[in-house]
Every structure is written in C-alpha cells, then in structure tokens.
C-alpha cells in the first residue's frame, strides 16, 4: 500500500503506479509498454510518490471556483518546461463507467486508452482549471515514458516559456498548479446542466 500524502481524502484510493482496468485488452496493455522515440522520458525521481514537488491544499477562498474542495500547489520553485508529477488513475478503454468522470484524460486516442482518477489516483487529480483563478494556465498534461514504470503515462509539466519567452515564468513555491481542462470539458459540462 502506497504512503498517502497529507490531505488525501479517505474515500479515494491512492496509487503510486498506473492501475489497469480488467477491460483493457492485452494488445492495449502491451502497446503501453512500447516507448516511441518521440516521447519525453520522465526520470525515476519524478515518478516517486508522494510527490516532493506538489502538495494537496484545501481551498477556503470564497472567490475560488473550487472553494470547499482542494487544489495542487507547488512545494518549491518549478522551472518552465519541467515535469512535476505523473497523472495516475485507472488505465481503461472507452466504456460507460468512465464517460461521466471529470478526471478522465485520453492517454492514446488511436488505441482508445484513457486514464481516470475519479476514484483511484494520485495528487495530480487535484489540479484545477485556471478559469476563475488566473489569466492563463501555468501547467499542461503531456504523454510521457515513465522510466520507473516502463510504460507510457500522462504527466503534468510546467508550461514552457514559448518561442517569445513570455508564455510562462515557471511556478513559484506556494502557487497553485493550474491547467486548461479544454473547451470540450466545459461544453460537456454545460450540456449536462441544460
């Protein structure tokens, strides 16, 4: 059993390695163990959990969209383009059990493999959308090769500076780590409310 980070909710299962759904085919599982040359290789220290670079913090700011919930905050200064931690959960094919999850990310569209941290995951599941908090995200999700787990995974990275060196300045210690959930997430949420 993995050591749990501070503020981890009792009703959620904490994992320190990807967990495969029984519905994942053998071919899909095997495909995840092949490392394409194009993938960034995330070193072992980034894959160790609990994370030493980020922590779960309860949010008690009435102006924050996630007030009463939690967010993920940097425990030290993080440079632009740096990996922060893996996004772990149930690695699964498309099925009805995951289609309403707010924590489901595509790992590979072509292979129809996603990772869902709704009930089982790690600290990365607490990353909030930047809307209503900051003007823009300071982090993003990227597909990577986990050296520790010897497989393809999803990871969270600090946004790169960009070509003009103006897009991101890194993430400061104590700052909330924020991504863009994407227009599709918000469109689906709006459709569900109507």
Legacy VTK file of the C-alpha trace (Angstrom):
# vtk DataFile Version 3.0
C-alpha trace
ASCII
DATASET POLYDATA
POINTS 194 float
0.000 0.000 0.000
1.360 3.408 -1.009
2.145 6.064 1.590
-0.603 8.691 1.252
0.097 12.421 1.002
-1.266 14.896 3.529
-4.902 15.915 2.854
-5.655 12.766 0.807
-9.431 12.041 1.112
-10.316 8.797 2.881
-12.945 7.848 0.269
-10.391 7.762 -2.586
-7.810 5.074 -3.345
-4.234 6.367 -3.556
-1.881 4.665 -6.018
1.789 5.157 -6.857
1.719 3.242 -10.168
-0.773 3.009 -13.053
-3.634 0.565 -12.426
-5.087 -1.340 -15.385
-8.805 -1.854 -15.825
-9.803 -5.505 -16.390
-11.478 -4.277 -19.618
-8.124 -3.170 -21.080
-7.194 -5.661 -23.814
-3.848 -7.476 -23.857
-2.946 -5.628 -27.066
-3.717 -2.256 -25.474
-1.689 -3.112 -22.362
1.219 -4.315 -24.499
1.132 -1.141 -26.623
1.674 0.924 -23.477
4.995 -0.857 -22.876
6.464 0.258 -26.215
8.358 3.543 -25.996
8.063 5.727 -29.110
11.227 7.756 -29.780
9.179 10.955 -29.685
8.153 10.598 -26.028
9.851 12.532 -23.246
11.415 10.117 -20.782
10.453 11.117 -17.250
13.158 10.245 -14.711
12.570 7.999 -11.728
12.547 10.811 -9.141
9.528 12.481 -10.810
7.631 9.182 -10.669
8.168 8.585 -6.937
5.148 9.319 -4.805
4.032 11.047 -2.690
5.281 13.968 -4.751
8.077 16.161 -3.413
7.191 18.949 -5.864
3.482 19.416 -5.186
1.029 19.105 -2.321
-2.736 18.938 -1.873
-4.140 22.032 -0.170
-7.772 22.592 0.894
-9.216 25.723 -0.741
-11.078 28.135 1.521
-11.198 31.235 -0.691
-14.838 32.134 -1.429
-13.763 33.653 -4.786
-12.065 30.436 -5.963
-14.239 28.208 -8.229
-13.103 25.158 -6.208
-13.866 26.724 -2.801
-14.518 23.952 -0.284
-12.539 21.462 -2.373
-8.770 21.154 -2.851
-6.048 22.167 -5.270
-2.480 21.164 -6.069
0.239 23.641 -5.046
3.988 23.781 -5.741
6.233 22.924 -2.789
9.235 24.586 -4.459
10.007 26.837 -7.421
9.432 24.924 -10.673
11.178 25.958 -13.904
9.396 26.348 -17.266
9.112 23.018 -19.097
9.924 20.925 -16.014
7.974 17.730 -15.278
6.042 17.925 -11.992
4.444 14.504 -11.481
2.592 11.695 -13.245
-1.204 11.734 -13.599
-2.200 8.295 -12.336
-5.534 6.515 -12.285
-7.364 3.581 -13.835
-5.987 2.952 -17.347
-9.001 1.868 -19.377
-10.656 1.549 -22.799
-13.779 3.632 -23.520
-16.742 2.396 -21.518
-19.791 3.752 -19.754
-18.236 3.536 -16.286
-15.883 6.433 -17.104
-17.870 8.592 -19.536
-19.236 10.946 -16.846
-15.936 11.338 -14.973
-14.403 14.799 -14.549
-10.996 13.145 -14.031
-10.681 11.185 -17.298
-7.860 12.053 -19.744
-7.035 10.481 -23.093
-3.683 8.725 -22.990
-3.838 7.498 -26.602
-6.762 8.342 -28.920
-5.703 5.872 -31.627
-5.511 2.950 -29.197
-8.594 4.198 -27.336
-6.839 4.260 -23.960
-7.614 6.786 -21.228
-6.705 7.276 -17.574
-9.381 8.100 -14.984
-8.557 9.369 -11.483
-12.141 9.846 -10.252
-11.913 7.216 -7.505
-8.326 5.979 -7.784
-5.313 8.181 -8.456
-2.577 10.390 -7.062
-2.062 14.065 -6.208
-2.393 15.152 -9.855
-6.180 14.561 -9.708
-6.420 17.766 -7.630
-5.177 20.061 -10.404
-7.797 22.700 -11.094
-8.658 24.580 -14.273
-7.186 28.076 -14.456
-10.517 29.764 -15.286
-11.663 31.976 -12.427
-8.258 31.689 -10.719
-5.607 33.146 -13.070
-5.479 34.645 -16.556
-3.867 31.544 -18.055
-2.693 28.057 -17.099
0.823 27.518 -15.762
0.934 23.759 -16.435
-0.170 21.204 -19.018
-0.660 17.473 -19.495
1.765 15.575 -21.752
2.136 11.940 -22.706
5.485 10.601 -21.449
7.535 7.465 -20.953
7.854 6.606 -17.258
11.320 5.182 -16.629
10.138 3.825 -13.261
7.020 2.063 -14.589
8.458 1.208 -18.032
5.340 2.352 -19.809
3.585 5.294 -21.381
1.845 7.564 -18.891
0.306 11.003 -18.649
2.305 13.639 -16.748
1.938 17.232 -15.626
4.553 19.738 -16.808
5.184 23.399 -16.089
4.344 25.320 -19.278
7.350 26.076 -21.488
8.411 29.688 -21.954
7.347 29.530 -25.595
9.211 30.996 -28.552
8.804 34.574 -27.301
9.846 33.568 -23.750
6.758 35.327 -22.442
4.260 32.497 -22.033
5.363 31.159 -18.675
7.778 32.097 -15.947
7.610 28.787 -14.146
5.610 28.137 -10.990
6.614 29.683 -7.673
6.662 27.840 -4.370
3.180 28.032 -2.841
1.500 28.824 -6.189
-1.439 26.733 -7.375
-0.707 24.428 -10.319
-3.370 25.121 -12.956
-4.121 23.599 -16.364
-6.730 24.198 -19.044
-9.355 21.462 -18.937
-10.130 22.373 -22.547
-13.211 23.646 -24.345
-14.604 20.110 -24.712
-14.715 19.654 -20.940
-16.668 22.879 -20.428
-19.016 22.236 -23.382
-19.867 18.804 -21.976
-20.402 20.296 -18.509
-22.742 22.935 -19.975
-24.709 20.285 -21.916
-25.154 18.233 -18.741
-26.533 21.259 -16.887
-29.113 22.037 -19.604
LINES 1 195
194 0 1 2 3 4 5 6 7 8 9 10 11 12 13 14 15 16 17 18 19 20 21 22 23 24 25 26 27 28 29 30 31 32 33 34 35 36 37 38 39 40 41 42 43 44 45 46 47 48 49 50 51 52 53 54 55 56 57 58 59 60 61 62 63 64 65 66 67 68 69 70 71 72 73 74 75 76 77 78 79 80 81 82 83 84 85 86 87 88 89 90 91 92 93 94 95 96 97 98 99 100 101 102 103 104 105 106 107 108 109 110 111 112 113 114 115 116 117 118 119 120 121 122 123 124 125 126 127 128 129 130 131 132 133 134 135 136 137 138 139 140 141 142 143 144 145 146 147 148 149 150 151 152 153 154 155 156 157 158 159 160 161 162 163 164 165 166 167 168 169 170 171 172 173 174 175 176 177 178 179 180 181 182 183 184 185 186 187 188 189 190 191 192 193
